[in-house]
């Protein structure tokens, strides 16, 4: 319980502090989601998802950057499903599925932020984008998401195979 509490507190701190730095809008949810990895490896998906949910609620309440908080709320659970996604053997299908999930979830999150909650001037900002800039935005988002996915996968393996033994020496 202490591990989950500490990692959840760290994730909430990252989300709250990340809202103070404009460029951290996309970075803070990615780093905060990585905080789930120890809870996931040690205690399983359900415990990690409870930690994620608590941090998502705190981020939505406390974070000054609501866009960042929404991104965490909609994608912060991603590290938990990486092992299941890794079981899909056909690489191109696995990547396609990951991207479809990513775009569906982020599209829905931005729809909620713009249409229902009216956060900031996002609608006006999106109207000003050209087709080329939207294609670049989707391409950059895809590459960033896939790199982040790969990083989470490696962090899970590294934690399980190396760090866990060092951190829990004599306790497991």
Protein Blocks (a to p, Z undefined) as FASTA:
>chain_A
ZZmmmmmmmmmmmmmmmmmpmklmmmmmmmmmmmmmmmmmmnojklmmmmmmmmmmmmmm
mmmblmlmmmmmmmmmmmmmmmmmmmpmblmlmmmmmmmmmmmmmmmmmmmmmmmnopaj
llmmmmmpcfklmmmmmmmmmmmmmmmmmmmmmmmmmmmmmmmmmmmgokZZ
